[in-house]
Amino acid sequence: MGKFIIEGGHRLSGRVKVQGAKNAALPVLAATVMSRGEMTLFNCPEIRDVHNMLSILRELGVESYYDGDALKISGRNARSSPMPQRLSKELRSSIFMLGPLLSRFGEAVCAYPGGCEIGHRPVDLHLKGLAALGADIREERGYIICDGHNMHGGEIHLDYPSVGATENIMMAAAAVPGDTGITNSAREPEIEELQNFLNSIGGDIRGAGTSTIYIKGGMEEVPAAAHRIMPDRIVASTLACAAAACGGDVELRGVDPAHFSTVLYFLNQSGCDIISNKRSVRLISDGRLKAVEEISTAPYPGFPT
């Protein structure tokens, strides 16, 4: 798409189903390489980042296809090989492949990730956490090369509650011998989402959603698993803010208001009426918003960036 053409001055009204969360789907997709079974994902968004991740998985031997609204995936023929640099450069979340590949094959080679360049997002916490589990990591010519044949469980404290590092460590630790504890872990709903998927394919993880996660290493073989991707709280927040600013009456369906309650709190403070239940949020606004107290972004459950 070359450009957007927007004609302003219109109220927004109607109902919309919020898509599956990109930030939940990408680590779940990465984790599919850990299983030899047949997996079905529902509500997986058909967006460019997802298609790039599926392309990376196909290069690693993971088979996938859409069957209606279900994404069918098989990791039976997965293999360890260097991830294609071109695709890795397009998708920052390619770094998620380190943990799953180490978990299943004991080795991983990944180009330094590209993709979204919002803010400063170093991968040091990912590598530090994997090294604490016994991975031998070196960097050569723009590639991260990991040997995990001697990996084991361990106690890991994150200097910052990084979502990506928490998820990578969870995936790596799920299959290696021994137990692992992650303290100061990220608490985002996407972390609990990954925990639920890993447990469905044979993992034993608890504590996601809190600051401490416990992982019992050594995954069971599970022949088949099905999982529904959570709704995208960032998309839901964006649509709610648009309706608040333009004025209107909008119902967001298939969402969990608890996932973006901080955003809804400030929208209510600004003068919007919020009506919610467990699966939907209705926002009514006259478009004349009031000033609110200072908002500062922060890791979940704070206001999202």
Contacts in CASP RR format, 6 or more apart in sequence:
PFRMAT RR
TARGET T0000
AUTHOR 0000-0000-0000
METHOD contacts of the structure
MODEL  1
MGKFIIEGGHRLSGRVKVQGAKNAALPVLAATVMSRGEMTLFNCPEIRDV
HNMLSILRELGVESYYDGDALKISGRNARSSPMPQRLSKELRSSIFMLGP
LLSRFGEAVCAYPGGCEIGHRPVDLHLKGLAALGADIREERGYIICDGHN
MHGGEIHLDYPSVGATENIMMAAAAVPGDTGITNSAREPEIEELQNFLNS
IGGDIRGAGTSTIYIKGGMEEVPAAAHRIMPDRIVASTLACAAAACGGDV
ELRGVDPAHFSTVLYFLNQSGCDIISNKRSVRLISDGRLKAVEEISTAPY
PGFPT
8 246 0 8 1.000
9 246 0 8 1.000
10 246 0 8 1.000
11 246 0 8 1.000
11 247 0 8 1.000
11 248 0 8 1.000
12 242 0 8 1.000
12 243 0 8 1.000
12 246 0 8 1.000
12 247 0 8 1.000
12 248 0 8 1.000
12 250 0 8 1.000
13 248 0 8 1.000
13 249 0 8 1.000
13 250 0 8 1.000
14 249 0 8 1.000
14 250 0 8 1.000
14 251 0 8 1.000
15 250 0 8 1.000
15 251 0 8 1.000
15 253 0 8 1.000
16 239 0 8 1.000
16 250 0 8 1.000
16 251 0 8 1.000
16 252 0 8 1.000
16 253 0 8 1.000
17 253 0 8 1.000
17 254 0 8 1.000
18 231 0 8 1.000
18 232 0 8 1.000
18 235 0 8 1.000
18 236 0 8 1.000
18 239 0 8 1.000
18 252 0 8 1.000
18 253 0 8 1.000
18 254 0 8 1.000
18 255 0 8 1.000
19 43 0 8 1.000
19 45 0 8 1.000
19 47 0 8 1.000
19 231 0 8 1.000
19 232 0 8 1.000
19 235 0 8 1.000
20 43 0 8 1.000
20 44 0 8 1.000
20 45 0 8 1.000
20 229 0 8 1.000
20 230 0 8 1.000
20 231 0 8 1.000
20 232 0 8 1.000
20 235 0 8 1.000
21 45 0 8 1.000
21 190 0 8 1.000
21 193 0 8 1.000
21 229 0 8 1.000
21 230 0 8 1.000
21 231 0 8 1.000
21 232 0 8 1.000
21 233 0 8 1.000
21 234 0 8 1.000
21 235 0 8 1.000
22 45 0 8 1.000
22 47 0 8 1.000
22 49 0 8 1.000
22 50 0 8 1.000
22 232 0 8 1.000
23 163 0 8 1.000
23 188 0 8 1.000
23 190 0 8 1.000
23 232 0 8 1.000
23 234 0 8 1.000
24 189 0 8 1.000
24 190 0 8 1.000
24 193 0 8 1.000
24 194 0 8 1.000
24 229 0 8 1.000
24 230 0 8 1.000
24 232 0 8 1.000
25 41 0 8 1.000
25 44 0 8 1.000
25 45 0 8 1.000
25 50 0 8 1.000
25 53 0 8 1.000
25 229 0 8 1.000
26 49 0 8 1.000
26 50 0 8 1.000
26 53 0 8 1.000
26 93 0 8 1.000
26 96 0 8 1.000
27 93 0 8 1.000
27 96 0 8 1.000
27 164 0 8 1.000
27 167 0 8 1.000
27 171 0 8 1.000
27 190 0 8 1.000
27 194 0 8 1.000
28 41 0 8 1.000
28 193 0 8 1.000
28 194 0 8 1.000
28 197 0 8 1.000
28 227 0 8 1.000
28 229 0 8 1.000
29 41 0 8 1.000
29 44 0 8 1.000
29 50 0 8 1.000
29 53 0 8 1.000
29 54 0 8 1.000
29 57 0 8 1.000
29 73 0 8 1.000
30 53 0 8 1.000
30 57 0 8 1.000
30 93 0 8 1.000
30 96 0 8 1.000
30 97 0 8 1.000
30 99 0 8 1.000
30 100 0 8 1.000
30 171 0 8 1.000
31 100 0 8 1.000
31 171 0 8 1.000
31 194 0 8 1.000
31 197 0 8 1.000
31 198 0 8 1.000
31 201 0 8 1.000
32 39 0 8 1.000
32 57 0 8 1.000
32 62 0 8 1.000
32 73 0 8 1.000
32 75 0 8 1.000
32 100 0 8 1.000
32 201 0 8 1.000
33 57 0 8 1.000
33 60 0 8 1.000
33 62 0 8 1.000
33 75 0 8 1.000
33 78 0 8 1.000
33 97 0 8 1.000
33 100 0 8 1.000
33 101 0 8 1.000
33 104 0 8 1.000
34 100 0 8 1.000
34 103 0 8 1.000
34 104 0 8 1.000
34 171 0 8 1.000
34 174 0 8 1.000
34 175 0 8 1.000
34 198 0 8 1.000
34 201 0 8 1.000
34 219 0 8 1.000
35 75 0 8 1.000
35 201 0 8 1.000
35 202 0 8 1.000
35 222 0 8 1.000
35 225 0 8 1.000
36 75 0 8 1.000
36 76 0 8 1.000
36 78 0 8 1.000
36 221 0 8 1.000
37 74 0 8 1.000
37 75 0 8 1.000
37 76 0 8 1.000
37 201 0 8 1.000
37 221 0 8 1.000
37 222 0 8 1.000
37 223 0 8 1.000
37 224 0 8 1.000
37 225 0 8 1.000
38 72 0 8 1.000
38 73 0 8 1.000
38 74 0 8 1.000
38 76 0 8 1.000
38 223 0 8 1.000
38 224 0 8 1.000
38 225 0 8 1.000
39 72 0 8 1.000
39 73 0 8 1.000
39 74 0 8 1.000
39 75 0 8 1.000
39 201 0 8 1.000
39 224 0 8 1.000
39 225 0 8 1.000
39 226 0 8 1.000
39 227 0 8 1.000
40 70 0 8 1.000
40 71 0 8 1.000
40 72 0 8 1.000
40 73 0 8 1.000
40 224 0 8 1.000
40 225 0 8 1.000
40 226 0 8 1.000
40 227 0 8 1.000
41 70 0 8 1.000
41 71 0 8 1.000
41 73 0 8 1.000
41 226 0 8 1.000
41 227 0 8 1.000
41 228 0 8 1.000
41 229 0 8 1.000
42 69 0 8 1.000
42 70 0 8 1.000
42 71 0 8 1.000
42 226 0 8 1.000
42 227 0 8 1.000
42 228 0 8 1.000
42 229 0 8 1.000
43 69 0 8 1.000
43 228 0 8 1.000
43 229 0 8 1.000
43 230 0 8 1.000
43 231 0 8 1.000
44 50 0 8 1.000
44 71 0 8 1.000
44 229 0 8 1.000
45 229 0 8 1.000
45 232 0 8 1.000
46 66 0 8 1.000
49 91 0 8 1.000
49 93 0 8 1.000
52 87 0 8 1.000
52 90 0 8 1.000
52 91 0 8 1.000
53 91 0 8 1.000
53 93 0 8 1.000
53 94 0 8 1.000
54 64 0 8 1.000
55 84 0 8 1.000
55 87 0 8 1.000
56 83 0 8 1.000
56 84 0 8 1.000
56 87 0 8 1.000
56 88 0 8 1.000
56 91 0 8 1.000
56 94 0 8 1.000
56 97 0 8 1.000
57 64 0 8 1.000
57 73 0 8 1.000
57 78 0 8 1.000
58 64 0 8 1.000
59 81 0 8 1.000
59 83 0 8 1.000
59 84 0 8 1.000
59 87 0 8 1.000
60 78 0 8 1.000
60 79 0 8 1.000
60 80 0 8 1.000
60 81 0 8 1.000
60 83 0 8 1.000
60 97 0 8 1.000
60 101 0 8 1.000
61 75 0 8 1.000
61 77 0 8 1.000
61 78 0 8 1.000
61 79 0 8 1.000
62 73 0 8 1.000
62 74 0 8 1.000
62 75 0 8 1.000
62 77 0 8 1.000
62 78 0 8 1.000
63 73 0 8 1.000
63 74 0 8 1.000
63 75 0 8 1.000
63 76 0 8 1.000
63 77 0 8 1.000
64 71 0 8 1.000
64 72 0 8 1.000
64 73 0 8 1.000
64 74 0 8 1.000
65 71 0 8 1.000
65 72 0 8 1.000
66 72 0 8 1.000
78 104 0 8 1.000
79 105 0 8 1.000
80 101 0 8 1.000
80 104 0 8 1.000
80 105 0 8 1.000
80 106 0 8 1.000
80 107 0 8 1.000
80 108 0 8 1.000
81 109 0 8 1.000
82 109 0 8 1.000
82 110 0 8 1.000
82 111 0 8 1.000
82 143 0 8 1.000
83 94 0 8 1.000
83 97 0 8 1.000
83 109 0 8 1.000
83 110 0 8 1.000
83 111 0 8 1.000
84 111 0 8 1.000
85 111 0 8 1.000
85 143 0 8 1.000
87 94 0 8 1.000
88 94 0 8 1.000
88 110 0 8 1.000
88 111 0 8 1.000
88 112 0 8 1.000
88 113 0 8 1.000
88 114 0 8 1.000
89 111 0 8 1.000
89 113 0 8 1.000
89 114 0 8 1.000
89 115 0 8 1.000
90 114 0 8 1.000
90 115 0 8 1.000
91 113 0 8 1.000
91 114 0 8 1.000
91 115 0 8 1.000
92 113 0 8 1.000
92 114 0 8 1.000
92 115 0 8 1.000
92 116 0 8 1.000
92 121 0 8 1.000
93 113 0 8 1.000
94 110 0 8 1.000
94 111 0 8 1.000
94 113 0 8 1.000
94 114 0 8 1.000
95 110 0 8 1.000
95 113 0 8 1.000
95 123 0 8 1.000
95 126 0 8 1.000
95 164 0 8 1.000
95 168 0 8 1.000
96 164 0 8 1.000
96 167 0 8 1.000
96 168 0 8 1.000
96 171 0 8 1.000
97 108 0 8 1.000
97 110 0 8 1.000
98 108 0 8 1.000
98 110 0 8 1.000
98 126 0 8 1.000
98 130 0 8 1.000
98 144 0 8 1.000
98 146 0 8 1.000
98 168 0 8 1.000
98 172 0 8 1.000
99 108 0 8 1.000
99 130 0 8 1.000
99 168 0 8 1.000
99 169 0 8 1.000
99 171 0 8 1.000
99 172 0 8 1.000
100 171 0 8 1.000
100 172 0 8 1.000
101 107 0 8 1.000
101 108 0 8 1.000
101 146 0 8 1.000
102 108 0 8 1.000
102 130 0 8 1.000
102 135 0 8 1.000
102 146 0 8 1.000
102 148 0 8 1.000
102 151 0 8 1.000
102 172 0 8 1.000
102 176 0 8 1.000
103 171 0 8 1.000
103 172 0 8 1.000
103 173 0 8 1.000
103 174 0 8 1.000
103 175 0 8 1.000
103 176 0 8 1.000
103 219 0 8 1.000
104 175 0 8 1.000
106 146 0 8 1.000
106 147 0 8 1.000
106 148 0 8 1.000
106 149 0 8 1.000
106 151 0 8 1.000
107 146 0 8 1.000
107 147 0 8 1.000
107 148 0 8 1.000
107 149 0 8 1.000
108 144 0 8 1.000
108 145 0 8 1.000
108 146 0 8 1.000
108 148 0 8 1.000
109 143 0 8 1.000
109 144 0 8 1.000
109 145 0 8 1.000
109 146 0 8 1.000
110 143 0 8 1.000
110 144 0 8 1.000
110 146 0 8 1.000
111 142 0 8 1.000
111 143 0 8 1.000
111 144 0 8 1.000
112 123 0 8 1.000
112 142 0 8 1.000
112 143 0 8 1.000
112 144 0 8 1.000
113 123 0 8 1.000
118 305 0 8 1.000
123 144 0 8 1.000
125 158 0 8 1.000
125 159 0 8 1.000
125 160 0 8 1.000
125 162 0 8 1.000
125 164 0 8 1.000
125 165 0 8 1.000
126 162 0 8 1.000
126 164 0 8 1.000
126 165 0 8 1.000
126 168 0 8 1.000
126 169 0 8 1.000
127 137 0 8 1.000
127 144 0 8 1.000
128 165 0 8 1.000
129 156 0 8 1.000
129 158 0 8 1.000
129 165 0 8 1.000
129 168 0 8 1.000
129 169 0 8 1.000
130 137 0 8 1.000
130 146 0 8 1.000
130 168 0 8 1.000
130 169 0 8 1.000
130 172 0 8 1.000
131 137 0 8 1.000
132 154 0 8 1.000
132 155 0 8 1.000
132 156 0 8 1.000
133 151 0 8 1.000
133 152 0 8 1.000
133 153 0 8 1.000
133 154 0 8 1.000
133 156 0 8 1.000
133 169 0 8 1.000
133 172 0 8 1.000
133 173 0 8 1.000
133 176 0 8 1.000
133 180 0 8 1.000
134 148 0 8 1.000
134 150 0 8 1.000
134 151 0 8 1.000
134 152 0 8 1.000
135 146 0 8 1.000
135 147 0 8 1.000
135 148 0 8 1.000
135 151 0 8 1.000
135 172 0 8 1.000
136 146 0 8 1.000
136 147 0 8 1.000
136 148 0 8 1.000
136 150 0 8 1.000
137 144 0 8 1.000
137 145 0 8 1.000
137 146 0 8 1.000
137 147 0 8 1.000
138 145 0 8 1.000
139 145 0 8 1.000
151 172 0 8 1.000
151 176 0 8 1.000
151 177 0 8 1.000
152 176 0 8 1.000
152 177 0 8 1.000
152 178 0 8 1.000
153 173 0 8 1.000
153 176 0 8 1.000
153 177 0 8 1.000
153 178 0 8 1.000
153 179 0 8 1.000
153 180 0 8 1.000
153 215 0 8 1.000
153 217 0 8 1.000
154 173 0 8 1.000
154 178 0 8 1.000
154 179 0 8 1.000
154 180 0 8 1.000
154 181 0 8 1.000
155 180 0 8 1.000
155 181 0 8 1.000
155 183 0 8 1.000
156 169 0 8 1.000
156 180 0 8 1.000
156 181 0 8 1.000
156 182 0 8 1.000
156 183 0 8 1.000
157 182 0 8 1.000
157 183 0 8 1.000
157 184 0 8 1.000
158 165 0 8 1.000
158 166 0 8 1.000
158 182 0 8 1.000
158 183 0 8 1.000
158 184 0 8 1.000
158 185 0 8 1.000
158 186 0 8 1.000
159 184 0 8 1.000
160 184 0 8 1.000
161 184 0 8 1.000
161 185 0 8 1.000
161 186 0 8 1.000
161 187 0 8 1.000
161 211 0 8 1.000
161 299 0 8 1.000
162 186 0 8 1.000
163 186 0 8 1.000
163 188 0 8 1.000
163 190 0 8 1.000
163 191 0 8 1.000
164 186 0 8 1.000
165 186 0 8 1.000
166 182 0 8 1.000
166 185 0 8 1.000
166 186 0 8 1.000
166 191 0 8 1.000
166 213 0 8 1.000
167 186 0 8 1.000
167 190 0 8 1.000
167 191 0 8 1.000
167 194 0 8 1.000
169 180 0 8 1.000
169 182 0 8 1.000
170 182 0 8 1.000
170 191 0 8 1.000
170 194 0 8 1.000
170 195 0 8 1.000
170 198 0 8 1.000
170 205 0 8 1.000
170 208 0 8 1.000
170 213 0 8 1.000
170 215 0 8 1.000
171 194 0 8 1.000
171 198 0 8 1.000
173 180 0 8 1.000
173 181 0 8 1.000
173 182 0 8 1.000
173 215 0 8 1.000
173 217 0 8 1.000
174 198 0 8 1.000
174 203 0 8 1.000
174 204 0 8 1.000
174 205 0 8 1.000
174 215 0 8 1.000
174 217 0 8 1.000
174 218 0 8 1.000
174 219 0 8 1.000
175 203 0 8 1.000
175 217 0 8 1.000
175 218 0 8 1.000
175 219 0 8 1.000
176 217 0 8 1.000
176 218 0 8 1.000
177 217 0 8 1.000
177 218 0 8 1.000
178 216 0 8 1.000
178 217 0 8 1.000
178 218 0 8 1.000
179 214 0 8 1.000
179 215 0 8 1.000
179 216 0 8 1.000
179 217 0 8 1.000
180 214 0 8 1.000
180 215 0 8 1.000
180 217 0 8 1.000
181 212 0 8 1.000
181 213 0 8 1.000
181 214 0 8 1.000
181 215 0 8 1.000
182 212 0 8 1.000
182 213 0 8 1.000
182 215 0 8 1.000
183 211 0 8 1.000
183 212 0 8 1.000
184 211 0 8 1.000
185 191 0 8 1.000
185 208 0 8 1.000
185 209 0 8 1.000
185 210 0 8 1.000
185 211 0 8 1.000
185 212 0 8 1.000
185 213 0 8 1.000
186 299 0 8 1.000
186 300 0 8 1.000
187 209 0 8 1.000
187 210 0 8 1.000
187 211 0 8 1.000
187 299 0 8 1.000
187 300 0 8 1.000
187 301 0 8 1.000
188 209 0 8 1.000
188 299 0 8 1.000
188 300 0 8 1.000
189 209 0 8 1.000
189 230 0 8 1.000
189 233 0 8 1.000
189 256 0 8 1.000
189 259 0 8 1.000
189 300 0 8 1.000
190 230 0 8 1.000
191 208 0 8 1.000
191 209 0 8 1.000
191 213 0 8 1.000
192 208 0 8 1.000
192 209 0 8 1.000
193 229 0 8 1.000
193 230 0 8 1.000
194 208 0 8 1.000
195 205 0 8 1.000
195 206 0 8 1.000
195 207 0 8 1.000
195 208 0 8 1.000
195 213 0 8 1.000
196 208 0 8 1.000
196 227 0 8 1.000
197 225 0 8 1.000
197 227 0 8 1.000
198 205 0 8 1.000
199 205 0 8 1.000
200 222 0 8 1.000
200 225 0 8 1.000
200 226 0 8 1.000
200 227 0 8 1.000
201 219 0 8 1.000
201 222 0 8 1.000
201 225 0 8 1.000
202 219 0 8 1.000
202 220 0 8 1.000
202 221 0 8 1.000
202 222 0 8 1.000
203 216 0 8 1.000
203 217 0 8 1.000
203 218 0 8 1.000
203 219 0 8 1.000
203 220 0 8 1.000
204 215 0 8 1.000
204 216 0 8 1.000
204 217 0 8 1.000
204 218 0 8 1.000
204 219 0 8 1.000
205 213 0 8 1.000
205 214 0 8 1.000
205 215 0 8 1.000
205 216 0 8 1.000
206 213 0 8 1.000
206 214 0 8 1.000
207 213 0 8 1.000
207 214 0 8 1.000
230 256 0 8 1.000
230 259 0 8 1.000
231 254 0 8 1.000
231 255 0 8 1.000
231 256 0 8 1.000
231 259 0 8 1.000
233 255 0 8 1.000
233 256 0 8 1.000
233 259 0 8 1.000
233 260 0 8 1.000
233 304 0 8 1.000
234 260 0 8 1.000
234 304 0 8 1.000
236 252 0 8 1.000
236 255 0 8 1.000
236 259 0 8 1.000
236 260 0 8 1.000
236 281 0 8 1.000
237 260 0 8 1.000
237 263 0 8 1.000
237 304 0 8 1.000
239 250 0 8 1.000
239 252 0 8 1.000
240 250 0 8 1.000
240 252 0 8 1.000
240 260 0 8 1.000
240 263 0 8 1.000
240 264 0 8 1.000
240 267 0 8 1.000
240 281 0 8 1.000
240 283 0 8 1.000
241 263 0 8 1.000
241 267 0 8 1.000
243 249 0 8 1.000
243 250 0 8 1.000
243 283 0 8 1.000
243 285 0 8 1.000
244 267 0 8 1.000
244 270 0 8 1.000
244 272 0 8 1.000
244 283 0 8 1.000
244 285 0 8 1.000
244 287 0 8 1.000
244 289 0 8 1.000
245 285 0 8 1.000
245 287 0 8 1.000
245 289 0 8 1.000
246 285 0 8 1.000
246 287 0 8 1.000
247 285 0 8 1.000
247 286 0 8 1.000
247 287 0 8 1.000
248 283 0 8 1.000
248 284 0 8 1.000
248 285 0 8 1.000
248 286 0 8 1.000
248 287 0 8 1.000
249 282 0 8 1.000
249 283 0 8 1.000
249 284 0 8 1.000
249 285 0 8 1.000
250 282 0 8 1.000
250 283 0 8 1.000
251 280 0 8 1.000
251 281 0 8 1.000
251 282 0 8 1.000
251 283 0 8 1.000
252 280 0 8 1.000
252 281 0 8 1.000
252 282 0 8 1.000
252 283 0 8 1.000
253 279 0 8 1.000
253 280 0 8 1.000
254 279 0 8 1.000
254 280 0 8 1.000
255 279 0 8 1.000
255 280 0 8 1.000
255 281 0 8 1.000
256 278 0 8 1.000
256 279 0 8 1.000
257 264 0 8 1.000
257 276 0 8 1.000
257 277 0 8 1.000
257 278 0 8 1.000
257 281 0 8 1.000
260 304 0 8 1.000
261 301 0 8 1.000
262 301 0 8 1.000
262 302 0 8 1.000
262 303 0 8 1.000
262 304 0 8 1.000
263 303 0 8 1.000
263 304 0 8 1.000
264 274 0 8 1.000
264 276 0 8 1.000
264 281 0 8 1.000
266 292 0 8 1.000
266 295 0 8 1.000
266 303 0 8 1.000
267 274 0 8 1.000
267 283 0 8 1.000
267 285 0 8 1.000
268 274 0 8 1.000
269 290 0 8 1.000
269 292 0 8 1.000
269 293 0 8 1.000
270 289 0 8 1.000
270 290 0 8 1.000
270 291 0 8 1.000
270 292 0 8 1.000
271 285 0 8 1.000
271 289 0 8 1.000
271 290 0 8 1.000
272 283 0 8 1.000
272 284 0 8 1.000
272 285 0 8 1.000
272 289 0 8 1.000
273 283 0 8 1.000
273 284 0 8 1.000
273 285 0 8 1.000
274 281 0 8 1.000
274 282 0 8 1.000
274 283 0 8 1.000
275 281 0 8 1.000
275 282 0 8 1.000
275 283 0 8 1.000
275 284 0 8 1.000
276 282 0 8 1.000
295 303 0 8 1.000
296 303 0 8 1.000
297 303 0 8 1.000
297 304 0 8 1.000
297 305 0 8 1.000
END
